Amino acid sequence: MPRVCFFTGKRTISGRSIARRGKAKYLGGVGRKITGVTNRKFRPNLQKVHAVVDGRACRIRVSAKAIRTGLVQKRPKRNYSSAARRADSSAEPATGGADQPAKENPEIKS
């Protein structure tokens, strides 16, 4: 899965990290010197969210900026109604007929 924002297209870019030492001239030093330059990566702040895309809820990677600006429409929360729970609990259990009374056998009478 690529490290790319679904909405803004932000992706990993490369750059450099510059290490410096010394004291600035305006503070009374002899100046700042560059002691090393190394390559680095600037990665976007991507989050995995459940969002609605083309009318379907799916999980996508979006940048924090896209979430803040309102580009992401979150999926609706599931509605757990108390009536549905009561209907499920009042359903008869499948016990295989153990709660039914035994039938009388007409051939055996005492």
Backbone as a chain_set.jsonl record, in Angstrom:
{"seq": "MPRVCFFTGKRTISGRSIARRGKAKYLGGVGRKITGVTNRKFRPNLQKVHAVVDGRACRIRVSAKAIRTGLVQKRPKRNYSSAARRADSSAEPATGGADQPAKENPEIKS", "coords": {"N": [[0.841, -1.17, 0.0], [0.731, 2.123, -0.956], [2.324, 5.03, 0.465], [0.472, 7.364, 0.411], [-1.75, 10.111, 0.431], [-5.249, 9.781, 0.139], [-6.962, 11.845, -0.678], [-5.551, 14.398, -0.869], [-3.179, 13.743, -2.108], [-0.693, 13.838, -0.975], [2.616, 12.71, -0.457], [5.567, 10.723, 0.33], [8.526, 12.591, 0.377], [11.895, 13.371, -0.57], [14.746, 14.804, 1.076], [17.217, 16.862, 2.696], [19.169, 16.744, 5.702], [20.708, 19.102, 7.647], [23.521, 19.444, 9.612], [24.77, 21.578, 12.054], [27.335, 23.572, 13.714], [28.795, 25.669, 16.231], [28.788, 29.221, 17.143], [26.56, 31.857, 16.502], [27.38, 34.804, 14.576], [26.196, 37.246, 15.324], [25.8, 36.876, 17.948], [28.257, 37.042, 19.008], [30.03, 35.101, 18.255], [32.157, 33.179, 16.008], [30.764, 32.371, 13.861], [28.392, 30.15, 12.297], [29.005, 26.799, 11.378], [28.71, 24.338, 8.828], [28.568, 20.976, 9.46], [27.837, 18.563, 8.48], [25.913, 16.905, 5.976], [23.133, 15.042, 5.475], [21.024, 12.644, 3.849], [17.452, 12.51, 4.044], [13.99, 11.635, 4.737], [10.848, 13.154, 4.21], [7.922, 12.47, 5.596], [4.386, 12.171, 5.118], [1.714, 12.912, 7.441], [-0.113, 10.415, 7.822], [-3.261, 8.836, 8.338], [-5.237, 5.978, 9.082], [-8.534, 5.677, 8.24], [-12.057, 5.021, 8.526], [-14.114, 5.716, 5.955], [-16.605, 7.256, 3.819], [-16.7, 6.531, 0.497], [-17.622, 7.118, -2.711], [-20.23, 6.375, -2.038], [-19.866, 4.045, -0.59], [-18.711, 2.487, 2.382], [-15.386, 2.389, 3.342], [-11.984, 1.565, 4.199], [-9.451, 3.884, 4.294], [-6.336, 5.614, 3.606], [-5.563, 8.721, 4.795], [-4.36, 12.112, 4.93], [-3.6, 14.086, 7.855], [-4.187, 16.726, 7.462], [-6.195, 16.634, 5.513], [-8.242, 15.537, 7.016], [-8.633, 17.546, 8.931], [-9.472, 19.71, 7.324], [-11.918, 18.861, 6.454], [-12.353, 17.167, 4.282], [-12.839, 14.504, 4.486], [-15.46, 12.254, 4.794], [-16.838, 10.736, 7.401], [-17.801, 7.337, 8.083], [-21.167, 6.317, 8.878], [-22.182, 5.677, 12.258], [-22.995, 2.5, 13.676], [-26.374, 1.642, 14.376], [-27.544, 0.6, 17.261], [-30.38, -0.448, 18.384], [-32.546, -0.637, 21.259], [-34.855, -2.088, 20.971], [-34.296, -3.977, 19.008], [-32.48, -5.585, 20.328], [-34.085, -6.671, 22.348], [-35.846, -8.19, 20.82], [-34.17, -10.154, 19.813], [-33.417, -11.5, 22.155], [-35.815, -12.548, 23.047], [-36.412, -14.535, 21.316], [-37.202, -17.962, 20.598], [-35.288, -20.566, 22.009], [-33.358, -23.028, 20.251], [-33.796, -26.034, 21.187], [-34.268, -28.578, 20.434], [-36.715, -29.753, 21.021], [-36.918, -30.358, 23.716], [-38.301, -28.923, 25.604], [-40.932, -29.523, 25.171], [-43.922, -31.267, 26.125], [-44.014, -34.811, 26.828], [-45.389, -37.124, 24.504], [-48.302, -39.125, 24.813], [-48.37, -42.644, 24.646], [-50.653, -44.489, 22.903], [-50.932, -47.265, 22.975], [-49.852, -48.306, 25.285], [-51.221, -48.5, 28.341], [-51.944, -47.957, 31.706]], "CA": [[0.0, 0.0, 0.0], [1.607, 3.291, -1.025], [2.172, 6.03, 1.523], [-0.072, 8.517, -0.309], [-3.068, 10.528, 0.901], [-6.293, 9.49, -0.844], [-7.602, 13.077, -1.151], [-4.642, 15.49, -1.223], [-2.061, 13.246, -2.899], [0.592, 14.006, -0.282], [3.415, 11.499, -0.476], [6.905, 10.858, 0.882], [9.489, 13.284, -0.471], [13.245, 13.299, -0.006], [15.4, 16.08, 1.346], [18.492, 16.75, 3.397], [19.284, 17.23, 7.061], [21.983, 19.82, 7.749], [24.025, 19.543, 10.971], [25.607, 22.782, 12.203], [27.946, 23.811, 15.015], [29.345, 27.008, 16.392], [27.956, 30.293, 17.688], [26.249, 32.853, 15.474], [28.206, 36.018, 14.652], [25.513, 38.336, 16.031], [25.894, 36.575, 19.374], [29.644, 37.189, 19.417], [30.828, 33.957, 17.85], [32.858, 33.287, 14.734], [29.844, 31.96, 12.795], [27.933, 28.754, 12.298], [29.605, 25.992, 10.324], [28.02, 23.108, 8.465], [29.456, 19.85, 9.737], [27.416, 17.366, 7.763], [24.656, 16.92, 5.245], [22.692, 13.669, 5.245], [19.715, 12.524, 3.216], [16.354, 12.111, 4.911], [12.681, 11.591, 4.09], [9.744, 13.862, 4.829], [6.752, 11.609, 5.418], [3.134, 12.825, 5.504], [1.034, 12.406, 8.638], [-1.251, 9.661, 7.303], [-4.077, 8.098, 9.29], [-6.198, 5.057, 8.482], [-9.869, 6.007, 8.722], [-13.206, 4.467, 7.825], [-14.775, 6.849, 5.326], [-17.539, 6.951, 2.739], [-16.144, 6.868, -0.803], [-18.556, 6.7, -3.762], [-21.402, 5.746, -1.429], [-19.51, 2.829, 0.127], [-17.801, 2.666, 3.506], [-14.159, 1.62, 3.187], [-10.877, 2.061, 5.008], [-8.488, 4.552, 3.413], [-5.271, 6.379, 4.27], [-5.696, 10.149, 4.493], [-3.476, 12.954, 5.73], [-4.254, 14.804, 8.946], [-4.692, 17.975, 6.898], [-7.468, 16.338, 4.855], [-9.237, 15.34, 8.069], [-8.917, 18.849, 9.539], [-10.191, 20.602, 6.409], [-13.261, 18.35, 6.208], [-12.466, 16.42, 3.031], [-13.192, 13.122, 4.788], [-16.788, 12.032, 5.361], [-16.747, 9.513, 8.188], [-18.925, 6.431, 7.897], [-22.111, 6.447, 9.994], [-22.071, 4.701, 13.329], [-24.063, 1.5, 13.661], [-27.46, 1.982, 15.283], [-27.963, -0.525, 18.069], [-31.585, -0.041, 19.097], [-32.885, -1.55, 22.342], [-35.932, -2.968, 20.503], [-33.693, -5.088, 18.284], [-31.877, -6.474, 21.31], [-35.148, -7.406, 23.019], [-36.393, -9.17, 19.886], [-33.227, -11.265, 19.736], [-33.392, -12.262, 23.401], [-37.09, -13.228, 23.261], [-36.552, -15.623, 20.344], [-37.196, -19.263, 21.26], [-34.035, -21.295, 21.792], [-33.486, -24.282, 19.518], [-33.34, -27.083, 22.1], [-34.556, -29.902, 19.879], [-37.975, -30.283, 21.535], [-36.798, -30.808, 25.107], [-39.27, -28.248, 26.452], [-42.291, -29.954, 24.858], [-44.312, -32.421, 26.951], [-43.923, -36.109, 26.158], [-46.671, -37.592, 23.969], [-48.744, -40.408, 25.383], [-48.424, -43.755, 23.721], [-51.986, -45.037, 23.118], [-50.914, -48.712, 23.149], [-49.473, -48.637, 26.659], [-52.055, -47.826, 29.325], [-51.874, -48.684, 32.969]], "C": [[0.896, 1.246, 0.0], [1.311, 4.287, 0.089], [1.736, 7.34, 0.881], [-1.448, 8.825, 0.251], [-4.089, 10.328, -0.22], [-6.85, 10.775, -1.459], [-6.6, 14.124, -1.648], [-3.476, 15.036, -2.084], [-0.707, 13.458, -2.247], [1.314, 12.667, -0.244], [4.772, 11.769, 0.149], [7.799, 11.575, -0.115], [10.848, 13.236, 0.218], [13.816, 14.697, 0.164], [16.72, 15.828, 2.044], [18.38, 17.3, 4.801], [20.675, 17.844, 7.218], [22.358, 19.965, 9.22], [24.988, 20.731, 11.049], [26.213, 22.827, 13.59], [28.468, 25.234, 15.058], [28.321, 27.988, 16.932], [27.77, 31.36, 16.623], [27.073, 34.116, 15.685], [27.529, 37.11, 15.47], [25.46, 38.093, 17.531], [27.326, 36.647, 19.883], [30.532, 36.034, 19.032], [31.517, 34.199, 16.517], [31.993, 32.808, 13.567], [29.505, 30.476, 12.879], [28.56, 28.016, 11.132], [28.76, 24.748, 10.075], [28.992, 21.957, 8.651], [29.031, 18.587, 9.004], [26.078, 17.554, 7.093], [24.298, 15.472, 4.956], [21.315, 13.684, 4.6], [18.685, 12.066, 4.229], [15.072, 12.098, 4.115], [11.687, 12.396, 4.909], [8.489, 13.056, 4.545], [5.492, 12.346, 5.846], [2.526, 12.159, 6.739], [-0.243, 11.7, 8.185], [-1.93, 8.879, 8.417], [-4.979, 7.154, 8.517], [-7.562, 5.35, 9.085], [-10.907, 5.24, 7.907], [-13.979, 5.648, 7.275], [-15.709, 6.354, 4.237], [-16.932, 7.448, 1.444], [-17.067, 6.276, -1.867], [-19.741, 5.924, -3.19], [-21.123, 4.478, -0.663], [-18.547, 3.148, 1.254], [-16.578, 1.787, 3.292], [-13.074, 2.277, 4.037], [-9.82, 2.622, 4.076], [-7.439, 5.25, 4.257], [-5.388, 7.827, 3.829], [-4.763, 10.933, 5.396], [-4.287, 13.671, 6.81], [-4.823, 16.13, 8.448], [-6.037, 17.763, 6.209], [-8.576, 16.134, 5.883], [-9.631, 16.683, 8.675], [-9.744, 19.751, 8.639], [-11.567, 20.08, 6.031], [-13.435, 17.617, 4.893], [-12.967, 14.996, 3.256], [-14.592, 13.083, 5.378], [-16.754, 10.693, 6.067], [-17.972, 8.642, 7.934], [-19.882, 6.573, 9.073], [-21.909, 5.348, 11.019], [-23.226, 3.713, 13.226], [-25.094, 1.852, 14.707], [-27.917, 0.717, 16.001], [-29.189, -0.086, 18.859], [-31.907, -1.082, 20.16], [-33.994, -2.506, 21.923], [-35.365, -4.179, 19.771], [-33.061, -6.081, 19.251], [-32.942, -7.315, 22.009], [-35.729, -8.481, 22.109], [-35.475, -10.386, 19.777], [-33.266, -12.117, 21.004], [-34.692, -13.01, 23.633], [-37.314, -14.352, 22.262], [-36.426, -16.962, 21.06], [-35.882, -19.988, 20.995], [-34.301, -22.617, 21.078], [-32.929, -25.399, 20.376], [-33.651, -28.465, 21.585], [-35.795, -30.547, 20.485], [-37.905, -30.751, 22.968], [-37.822, -30.122, 25.988], [-40.705, -28.653, 26.128], [-42.64, -31.163, 25.727], [-44.265, -33.708, 26.133], [-45.3, -36.541, 25.698], [-47.013, -38.955, 24.625], [-48.775, -41.463, 24.293], [-49.781, -44.44, 23.934], [-51.975, -46.55, 23.349], [-50.605, -49.106, 24.577], [-50.341, -47.828, 27.588], [-51.993, -48.625, 30.613], [-53.195, -48.706, 33.684]], "O": [[1.738, 1.392, 0.886], [0.189, 4.368, 0.588], [2.505, 8.299, 0.807], [-2.23, 7.913, 0.519], [-3.83, 10.662, -1.376], [-7.178, 10.793, -2.646], [-6.779, 14.68, -2.732], [-2.838, 15.866, -2.732], [0.324, 13.278, -2.894], [0.7, 11.622, -0.025], [5.096, 12.914, 0.464], [7.838, 11.227, -1.295], [10.936, 13.079, 1.436], [13.416, 15.641, -0.517], [17.27, 14.728, 1.992], [17.594, 18.211, 5.063], [21.687, 17.194, 6.957], [21.599, 20.545, 9.996], [25.893, 20.873, 10.226], [25.699, 22.217, 14.527], [28.563, 25.909, 14.033], [27.158, 27.649, 17.15], [28.716, 31.722, 15.925], [27.423, 34.463, 16.813], [28.191, 37.824, 16.224], [25.116, 38.991, 18.299], [27.588, 36.351, 21.048], [31.691, 35.989, 19.446], [31.461, 35.3, 15.969], [32.432, 32.833, 12.417], [30.241, 29.675, 13.455], [28.639, 28.546, 10.023], [28.173, 24.183, 10.998], [30.086, 21.947, 8.087], [29.806, 17.634, 8.923], [25.215, 18.277, 7.59], [25.044, 14.756, 4.287], [20.54, 14.622, 4.784], [19.001, 11.325, 5.16], [15.054, 12.5, 2.952], [11.679, 12.333, 6.138], [8.042, 12.965, 3.402], [5.517, 13.076, 6.837], [2.796, 10.994, 7.032], [-1.319, 12.299, 8.164], [-1.28, 8.336, 9.311], [-5.437, 7.484, 7.423], [-7.732, 5.28, 10.303], [-10.669, 4.864, 6.759], [-14.45, 6.492, 8.037], [-15.629, 5.21, 3.789], [-16.672, 8.642, 1.294], [-17.266, 5.062, -1.911], [-20.198, 4.943, -3.778], [-22.052, 3.875, -0.127], [-17.662, 3.99, 1.098], [-16.707, 0.58, 3.083], [-13.235, 3.396, 4.525], [-9.345, 1.929, 3.176], [-7.62, 5.456, 5.457], [-5.32, 8.129, 2.637], [-4.414, 10.484, 6.487], [-5.501, 13.837, 6.688], [-5.837, 16.602, 8.963], [-6.923, 18.611, 6.305], [-9.722, 16.515, 5.645], [-10.812, 16.94, 8.908], [-10.618, 20.475, 9.116], [-12.32, 20.78, 5.354], [-14.563, 17.458, 4.428], [-13.461, 14.354, 2.329], [-14.884, 13.788, 6.344], [-16.653, 9.644, 5.43], [-19.048, 9.147, 7.61], [-19.446, 6.921, 10.171], [-21.514, 4.231, 10.685], [-24.306, 4.056, 12.744], [-24.75, 2.307, 15.798], [-28.593, -0.131, 15.419], [-29.058, 0.574, 19.89], [-31.592, -2.261, 19.999], [-34.082, -3.615, 22.449], [-35.891, -5.284, 19.898], [-33.104, -7.289, 19.017], [-32.75, -8.509, 22.241], [-36.068, -9.568, 22.575], [-35.949, -11.516, 19.661], [-33.157, -13.341, 20.924], [-34.695, -14.014, 24.345], [-38.317, -15.059, 22.355], [-35.651, -17.097, 22.006], [-35.414, -20.015, 19.856], [-35.342, -23.243, 21.277], [-31.735, -25.693, 20.316], [-33.322, -29.448, 22.249], [-35.917, -31.772, 20.466], [-38.785, -31.496, 23.399], [-38.191, -30.669, 27.027], [-41.626, -28.154, 26.774], [-41.775, -31.984, 26.033], [-44.449, -33.698, 24.916], [-46.282, -36.349, 26.416], [-46.148, -39.776, 24.928], [-49.163, -41.192, 23.157], [-50.046, -44.927, 25.033], [-52.951, -47.075, 23.885], [-51.062, -50.153, 25.035], [-50.227, -46.603, 27.634], [-51.992, -49.856, 30.583], [-53.302, -49.282, 34.766]]}, "num_chains": 1, "name": "protein.A"}
